[in-house]
Amino acid sequence: MEDEIRLQLENGKIEMKIPKAKAMNEWVKENNAYLIEHNHFCNK
């Protein structure tokens, strides 16, 4: 299983997939919480 991250930039976009095992790292959890709290995700 994996999570998908999409970043929309002025000059293009970046898409990446992160395996769930990597997402278990504490700094990844903290970073995701920060991004969610500050509305850095784009839902389409």
GUTORNU-374734 format. One record per residue (C-alpha): residue number from 1; residue in three letters; x, y, z. Coordinates in pm, whole numbers, padded with zeros to 5 digits. Layout:
+-----+-----+--------+--------+--------+
!   n ! res !      X !      Y !      Z !
+-----+-----+--------+--------+--------+
! NUM ! ALA !      X !      Y !      Z !
...
+-----+-----+--------+--------+--------+
***
This chain:
+-----+-----+--------+--------+--------+
!   n ! res !      X !      Y !      Z !
+-----+-----+--------+--------+--------+
!   1 ! MET !  00000 !  00000 !  00000 !
!   2 ! GLU !  00110 !  00355 ! -00061 !
!   3 ! ASP !  00008 !  00718 ! -00028 !
!   4 ! GLU !  00020 !  00956 ! -00320 !
!   5 ! ILE !  00141 !  01316 ! -00301 !
!   6 ! ARG !  00076 !  01571 ! -00577 !
!   7 ! LEU !  00226 !  01918 ! -00575 !
!   8 ! GLN !  00101 !  02183 ! -00816 !
!   9 ! LEU !  00371 !  02440 ! -00893 !
!  10 ! GLU !  00370 !  02750 ! -01111 !
!  11 ! ASN !  00587 !  02576 ! -01370 !
!  12 ! GLY !  00442 !  02225 ! -01349 !
!  13 ! LYS !  00354 !  01958 ! -01100 !
!  14 ! ILE !  00524 !  01683 ! -00902 !
!  15 ! GLU !  00358 !  01351 ! -00826 !
!  16 ! MET !  00507 !  01083 ! -00603 !
!  17 ! LYS !  00402 !  00771 ! -00421 !
!  18 ! ILE !  00526 !  00689 ! -00073 !
!  19 ! PRO !  00511 !  00332 !  00058 !
!  20 ! LYS !  00312 !  00305 !  00383 !
!  21 ! ALA !  00619 !  00156 !  00555 !
!  22 ! LYS !  00811 !  00483 !  00499 !
!  23 ! ALA !  00516 !  00686 !  00627 !
!  24 ! MET !  00558 !  00524 !  00969 !
!  25 ! ASN !  00868 !  00735 !  01041 !
!  26 ! GLU !  00796 !  00989 !  01316 !
!  27 ! TRP !  00922 !  01291 !  01118 !
!  28 ! VAL !  00698 !  01194 !  00824 !
!  29 ! LYS !  00394 !  01181 !  01053 !
!  30 ! GLU !  00483 !  01520 !  01201 !
!  31 ! ASN !  00538 !  01672 !  00857 !
!  32 ! ASN !  00208 !  01534 !  00724 !
!  33 ! ALA !  00025 !  01673 !  01027 !
!  34 ! TYR !  00185 !  02014 !  00963 !
!  35 ! LEU !  00088 !  02007 !  00594 !
!  36 ! ILE ! -00271 !  01910 !  00677 !
!  37 ! GLU ! -00297 !  02177 !  00948 !
!  38 ! HIS ! -00174 !  02448 !  00708 !
!  39 ! ASN ! -00389 !  02327 !  00416 !
!  40 ! HIS ! -00099 !  02238 !  00184 !
!  41 ! PHE ! -00292 !  01960 !  00011 !
!  42 ! CYS ! -00491 !  02004 ! -00308 !
!  43 ! ASN ! -00796 !  01780 ! -00354 !
!  44 ! LYS ! -00923 !  01743 ! -00707 !
+-----+-----+--------+--------+--------+
***
